[in-house]
Amino acid sequence: MKDIRIEIVFLLNILFYNLQAQDFGQFNSLKSISNLVEIYPNPFKDNITVKCSNIEYCKLTVFDISGRQLLNLPITTTEQTFFLQELIPGAYLLQLSGKSAPFYFKLLKK
């Protein structure tokens, strides 16, 4: 039996979760997830770059802190720059979704 710990937190009607497992599908640990996806710079001014080791994640969704969906953008390459100059300075939640479970990232705009 594998040890699995799941933390679930609701913040402004948005579900955040944190998984830690010895063997959970393709991921051996939570650190494996961070090796698959990079989002930079953070904080950002006008654009961000999303770098994925594969294009398993085919959609980037941007939410404001109240949980309102602002943007829904396709991911078509393993490294892609998104121009987000229309967003006002503040905190945002990015969701990467695709074939497997979605991942959430906090992002700050200067």
VEXVODO-910299 format. One line per 8 residues: their letters; for each residue x, y, z of N, C-alpha, C, O. Coordinates in steps of 0.2 Angstrom, whole numbers, padded with zeros to 4 digits. Example, Ala and Ser with C-alpha at 12.3 -4.5 7.8 and 13.67 -1.06 7.14 Angstrom:
BEGIN
AS = 0066/-0028/0039/0062/-0022/0039/0066/-0016/0039/0071/-0017/0042; 0064/-0011/0035/0068/-0005/0036/0064/0000/0039/0067/0006/0040
This chain:
BEGIN
MKDIRIEI = 0004/-0006/0000/0000/0000/0000/0004/0006/0000/0009/0007/0004; 0003/0011/-0004/0007/0017/-0005/0004/0022/0000/-0002/0022/0001; 0009/0026/0003/0007/0032/0007/0005/0038/0002/0009/0040/-0002; -0001/0040/0003/-0003/0046/-0001/-0006/0051/0004/-0010/0049/0008; -0004/0057/0004/-0007/0063/0008/-0010/0068/0003/-0006/0070/-0002; -0016/0070/0004/-0019/0075/0000/-0021/0081/0005/-0024/0079/0010; -0019/0087/0003/-0022/0093/0006/-0026/0096/0002/-0025/0098/-0004; -0032/0098/0004/-0037/0102/0000/-0039/0108/0004/-0040/0108/0010
VFLLNILF = -0038/0114/0000/-0039/0120/0003/-0044/0124/-0002/-0042/0124/-0008; -0049/0127/0001/-0053/0131/-0003/-0051/0139/-0002/-0051/0141/0004; -0050/0143/-0007/-0048/0150/-0006/-0053/0153/-0011/-0051/0153/-0017; -0057/0157/-0009/-0062/0161/-0013/-0065/0157/-0019/-0065/0158/-0025; -0068/0151/-0017/-0071/0146/-0021/-0067/0143/-0026/-0069/0140/-0031; -0060/0143/-0025/-0056/0140/-0030/-0052/0134/-0026/-0050/0135/-0020; -0052/0128/-0029/-0050/0122/-0026/-0042/0122/-0027/-0040/0122/-0033; -0038/0122/-0022/-0031/0121/-0022/-0030/0114/-0019/-0033/0112/-0014
YNLQAQDF = -0025/0110/-0022/-0024/0104/-0019/-0016/0102/-0020/-0013/0105/-0024; -0014/0099/-0015/-0007/0097/-0015/-0006/0090/-0014/-0009/0087/-0009; -0003/0086/-0018/-0002/0079/-0018/0005/0077/-0016/0009/0080/-0019; 0005/0072/-0012/0012/0069/-0010/0011/0062/-0010/0007/0059/-0006; 0014/0058/-0015/0014/0051/-0015/0020/0048/-0017/0024/0051/-0020; 0021/0042/-0015/0027/0038/-0017/0026/0036/-0024/0031/0035/-0028; 0020/0034/-0026/0019/0032/-0033/0012/0034/-0035/0007/0031/-0033; 0011/0039/-0039/0005/0042/-0041/0005/0043/-0049/0007/0048/-0051
GQFNSLKS = 0003/0038/-0053/0003/0038/-0060/0010/0039/-0062/0015/0036/-0060; 0011/0044/-0067/0018/0046/-0069/0023/0050/-0065/0029/0050/-0066; 0020/0052/-0059/0024/0056/-0054/0026/0052/-0048/0022/0049/-0045; 0032/0052/-0047/0035/0049/-0041/0035/0053/-0035/0035/0050/-0029; 0034/0059/-0036/0033/0064/-0030/0031/0071/-0033/0031/0072/-0039; 0029/0075/-0028/0027/0082/-0030/0033/0086/-0034/0031/0090/-0038; 0039/0084/-0032/0045/0087/-0036/0045/0086/-0043/0047/0090/-0047; 0042/0080/-0045/0042/0078/-0052/0038/0083/-0056/0039/0084/-0062
ISNLVEIY = 0032/0085/-0053/0028/0090/-0056/0031/0096/-0058/0031/0099/-0064; 0035/0099/-0053/0039/0105/-0054/0044/0104/-0060/0046/0109/-0063; 0047/0098/-0061/0051/0097/-0067/0048/0097/-0073/0051/0098/-0078; 0041/0096/-0074/0038/0096/-0080/0036/0103/-0082/0035/0104/-0088; 0035/0108/-0078/0032/0114/-0080/0036/0120/-0076/0037/0119/-0070; 0037/0125/-0080/0041/0131/-0078/0036/0137/-0080/0035/0137/-0086; 0035/0141/-0076/0032/0148/-0078/0036/0153/-0075/0037/0154/-0069; 0038/0158/-0080/0042/0163/-0078/0041/0169/-0082/0039/0168/-0088
PNPFKDNI = 0043/0175/-0080/0045/0177/-0073/0039/0178/-0069/0034/0179/-0071; 0041/0178/-0062/0036/0179/-0057/0039/0182/-0052/0043/0179/-0048; 0037/0189/-0051/0031/0192/-0054/0033/0194/-0061/0039/0194/-0063; 0028/0196/-0065/0029/0198/-0072/0027/0205/-0073/0023/0208/-0069; 0029/0208/-0079/0026/0214/-0081/0021/0214/-0086/0015/0216/-0085; 0023/0211/-0092/0018/0211/-0098/0017/0204/-0101/0012/0203/-0103; 0022/0200/-0100/0021/0193/-0103/0024/0188/-0098/0029/0189/-0094; 0022/0181/-0099/0025/0176/-0096/0027/0170/-0101/0024/0170/-0106
TVKCSNIE = 0031/0166/-0099/0033/0161/-0103/0031/0154/-0099/0033/0153/-0093; 0028/0150/-0103/0026/0143/-0100/0031/0138/-0104/0030/0137/-0110; 0034/0134/-0100/0039/0129/-0103/0037/0122/-0100/0037/0121/-0094; 0035/0118/-0104/0032/0111/-0102/0037/0106/-0106/0039/0107/-0111; 0038/0101/-0102/0043/0095/-0105/0039/0092/-0110/0042/0089/-0115; 0032/0092/-0110/0028/0089/-0116/0022/0093/-0116/0020/0097/-0112; 0018/0092/-0122/0012/0096/-0123/0006/0092/-0120/0001/0093/-0123; 0007/0089/-0115/0001/0086/-0111/-0004/0091/-0109/-0010/0090/-0109
YCKLTVFD = -0001/0097/-0107/-0006/0102/-0105/-0007/0107/-0111/-0003/0110/-0113; -0013/0107/-0113/-0015/0110/-0119/-0019/0117/-0118/-0021/0120/-0123; -0020/0118/-0112/-0024/0125/-0111/-0021/0128/-0104/-0020/0125/-0099; -0021/0135/-0105/-0019/0139/-0099/-0025/0143/-0098/-0027/0147/-0102; -0027/0143/-0092/-0033/0147/-0090/-0031/0152/-0084/-0027/0150/-0079; -0032/0158/-0085/-0031/0163/-0080/-0037/0165/-0076/-0042/0167/-0079; -0036/0165/-0069/-0042/0167/-0065/-0039/0173/-0060/-0033/0174/-0059; -0044/0178/-0059/-0042/0183/-0054/-0043/0180/-0047/-0045/0174/-0046
ISGRQLLN = -0042/0184/-0042/-0042/0181/-0035/-0049/0180/-0032/-0050/0177/-0027; -0054/0183/-0036/-0061/0181/-0034/-0064/0175/-0038/-0069/0173/-0036; -0059/0172/-0042/-0061/0165/-0045/-0064/0166/-0052/-0066/0161/-0055; -0065/0172/-0054/-0067/0174/-0061/-0062/0172/-0066/-0057/0174/-0066; -0065/0168/-0071/-0060/0166/-0077/-0059/0172/-0081/-0064/0175/-0084; -0053/0174/-0083/-0051/0180/-0087/-0049/0178/-0094/-0051/0181/-0099; -0045/0173/-0094/-0042/0171/-0101/-0042/0163/-0101/-0041/0160/-0096; -0043/0161/-0107/-0042/0154/-0109/-0038/0153/-0115/-0040/0155/-0120
LPITTTEQ = -0032/0151/-0114/-0027/0151/-0120/-0024/0144/-0121/-0023/0141/-0117; -0024/0143/-0128/-0021/0136/-0130/-0013/0136/-0129/-0010/0141/-0130; -0011/0130/-0127/-0003/0129/-0127/-0002/0125/-0133/-0005/0119/-0133; 0002/0127/-0138/0004/0123/-0144/0011/0121/-0145/0012/0117/-0149; 0015/0123/-0140/0022/0121/-0141/0025/0120/-0134/0022/0122/-0129; 0031/0117/-0133/0034/0116/-0127/0036/0122/-0123/0037/0122/-0117; 0037/0127/-0127/0039/0134/-0124/0035/0139/-0127/0036/0140/-0133; 0031/0143/-0123/0027/0148/-0127/0026/0154/-0122/0026/0153/-0116
TFFLQELI = 0026/0160/-0125/0026/0166/-0122/0019/0169/-0123/0016/0169/-0128; 0016/0171/-0117/0009/0174/-0117/0009/0181/-0115/0013/0183/-0111; 0006/0185/-0119/0006/0192/-0118/0000/0194/-0114/-0005/0193/-0116; 0001/0196/-0108/-0004/0198/-0103/-0004/0205/-0101/-0006/0206/-0095; -0003/0210/-0105/-0002/0217/-0103/-0009/0219/-0102/-0009/0225/-0098; -0015/0216/-0104/-0021/0219/-0102/-0023/0217/-0095/-0028/0220/-0092; -0020/0213/-0091/-0021/0212/-0084/-0018/0218/-0080/-0013/0220/-0081; -0022/0219/-0075/-0020/0225/-0070/-0015/0222/-0065/-0016/0216/-0064
PGAYLLQL = -0011/0226/-0062/-0007/0223/-0057/-0010/0220/-0051/-0016/0222/-0049; -0008/0214/-0049/-0011/0210/-0044/-0009/0203/-0044/-0005/0201/-0048; -0013/0199/-0040/-0012/0192/-0040/-0017/0188/-0044/-0023/0190/-0045; -0014/0183/-0047/-0018/0179/-0052/-0017/0171/-0051/-0012/0169/-0048; -0022/0167/-0053/-0021/0160/-0052/-0021/0157/-0059/-0025/0159/-0063; -0016/0153/-0061/-0015/0150/-0068/-0017/0143/-0067/-0014/0139/-0062; -0021/0140/-0071/-0022/0133/-0072/-0020/0130/-0078/-0021/0133/-0083; -0016/0125/-0077/-0013/0121/-0083/-0018/0115/-0083/-0017/0111/-0079
SGKSAPFY = -0021/0114/-0089/-0025/0108/-0089/-0024/0104/-0096/-0022/0107/-0101; -0026/0098/-0096/-0025/0094/-0102/-0027/0087/-0101/-0033/0086/-0098; -0023/0082/-0102/-0025/0075/-0102/-0025/0073/-0095/-0029/0068/-0093; -0021/0076/-0090/-0021/0073/-0083/-0024/0079/-0079/-0026/0084/-0081; -0023/0078/-0072/-0026/0082/-0068/-0023/0089/-0068/-0017/0090/-0070; -0027/0095/-0068/-0025/0101/-0068/-0020/0103/-0063/-0020/0101/-0057; -0015/0108/-0064/-0011/0111/-0060/-0012/0118/-0059/-0014/0121/-0064; -0011/0121/-0053/-0012/0128/-0052/-0006/0131/-0049/-0002/0129/-0046
FKLLKK = -0005/0138/-0052/0001/0142/-0050/-0001/0148/-0048/-0006/0151/-0051; 0002/0151/-0043/0000/0158/-0041/0005/0163/-0045/0011/0161/-0046; 0002/0168/-0048/0006/0173/-0052/0005/0180/-0050/-0001/0181/-0049; 0010/0184/-0050/0009/0191/-0048/0011/0195/-0054/0016/0194/-0057; 0007/0200/-0055/0009/0205/-0060/0011/0212/-0057/0007/0214/-0052; 0016/0214/-0059/0019/0221/-0056/0015/0227/-0059/0016/0232/-0057
